[in-house]
Amino acid sequence: MPYTRDIDREDYENALTEIEHLGIPSKGDLEYLICSLQDIFMSDGRQYRYSDLHDCCYATTHAAHEFARNHLDRREDTARETNGDVFNRMNRTFGLKEDE
């Protein structure tokens, strides 16, 4: 979960509300905004060193994982319930899930 202090979150909400009103019509626009945030993050008194570059890169990776965990995984769970699980043998072998 991407945690931030409540007071900071309130400030960010104003900017996010503006973006929400403008809309993000395409994947390219979303990528532009993400890259622009990375540019701001790196230009805000940080050094061009591995630890700062790593933080910048992995913040976006962790955000993507959080999105996937909250949305894609739910979608996959629904599809698995509807269509069945492909890992039946492995699940039986390791006792991961009861057969249906």
C-alpha positions as CSV (number, residue, x, y, z in Angstrom):
1,M,0.0,0.0,0.0
2,P,1.4,3.4,-0.9
3,Y,1.4,5.2,2.4
4,T,1.8,8.9,3.0
5,R,0.9,11.3,5.8
6,D,-2.7,12.6,5.9
7,I,-1.5,16.2,5.7
8,D,0.5,15.5,2.5
9,R,-2.3,13.4,1.0
10,E,-4.6,16.4,1.4
11,D,-2.2,18.6,-0.7
12,Y,-1.8,15.9,-3.3
13,E,-5.6,15.5,-3.6
14,N,-5.9,19.0,-5.0
15,A,-3.5,18.2,-7.8
16,L,-5.2,14.8,-8.4
17,T,-8.6,16.4,-8.6
18,E,-7.3,18.8,-11.3
19,I,-6.0,15.8,-13.3
20,E,-9.3,14.0,-12.7
21,H,-11.2,16.9,-14.3
22,L,-8.8,17.0,-17.2
23,G,-9.1,13.3,-17.7
24,I,-6.5,10.8,-18.8
25,P,-7.8,9.6,-22.2
26,S,-5.1,7.2,-23.2
27,K,-2.3,4.9,-22.0
28,G,0.2,7.3,-23.5
29,D,-1.2,10.1,-21.4
30,L,-1.0,8.0,-18.3
31,E,2.6,7.1,-19.1
32,Y,3.4,10.8,-19.7
33,L,2.0,11.7,-16.2
34,I,3.9,8.9,-14.5
35,C,7.2,9.9,-16.2
36,S,6.5,13.6,-15.3
37,L,6.0,12.6,-11.7
38,Q,9.3,10.6,-11.8
39,D,11.0,13.7,-13.3
40,I,9.7,15.9,-10.5
41,F,10.7,13.4,-7.9
42,M,14.3,13.2,-9.2
43,S,14.6,16.9,-9.7
44,D,13.5,17.7,-6.1
45,G,17.0,17.9,-4.5
46,R,17.9,14.3,-5.2
47,Q,21.2,13.1,-6.5
48,Y,21.8,11.1,-9.7
49,R,22.9,8.1,-7.7
50,Y,21.7,4.5,-7.6
51,S,19.6,4.7,-4.4
52,D,17.6,7.7,-5.6
53,L,17.2,6.2,-9.1
54,H,16.2,2.9,-7.5
55,D,13.6,4.6,-5.3
56,C,12.1,6.4,-8.3
57,C,11.9,3.3,-10.5
58,Y,10.6,1.0,-7.8
59,A,8.0,3.4,-6.5
60,T,6.3,3.0,-9.9
61,T,6.8,-0.7,-9.8
62,H,5.3,-1.0,-6.4
63,A,2.4,1.2,-7.4
64,A,1.8,-1.1,-10.4
65,H,1.9,-4.2,-8.0
66,E,-0.6,-2.5,-5.7
67,F,-2.9,-1.8,-8.7
68,A,-2.6,-5.4,-9.9
69,R,-3.2,-6.8,-6.4
70,N,-6.4,-4.7,-6.0
71,H,-7.8,-5.0,-9.5
72,L,-6.2,-7.5,-11.8
73,D,-6.0,-10.2,-9.1
74,R,-9.8,-9.8,-8.4
75,R,-10.5,-10.1,-12.1
76,E,-8.3,-13.2,-12.4
77,D,-10.1,-14.8,-9.3
78,T,-13.4,-14.3,-11.0
79,A,-12.2,-15.8,-14.3
80,R,-10.7,-18.8,-12.4
81,E,-14.0,-19.3,-10.6
82,T,-15.9,-19.1,-13.9
83,N,-13.5,-21.2,-16.1
84,G,-11.7,-23.4,-13.6
85,D,-8.1,-23.4,-12.4
86,V,-5.3,-24.5,-14.7
87,F,-3.0,-25.6,-11.8
88,N,-5.2,-28.5,-10.7
89,R,-2.4,-31.1,-10.5
90,M,0.0,-28.8,-8.7
91,N,-2.8,-27.7,-6.3
92,R,-3.6,-31.4,-5.5
93,T,0.1,-32.4,-5.2
94,F,0.9,-29.7,-2.7
95,G,-2.5,-29.5,-1.0
96,L,-3.0,-25.9,-2.0
97,K,-6.7,-26.1,-2.9
98,E,-9.4,-28.6,-2.5
99,D,-10.8,-30.2,-5.7
100,E,-14.1,-28.8,-6.7
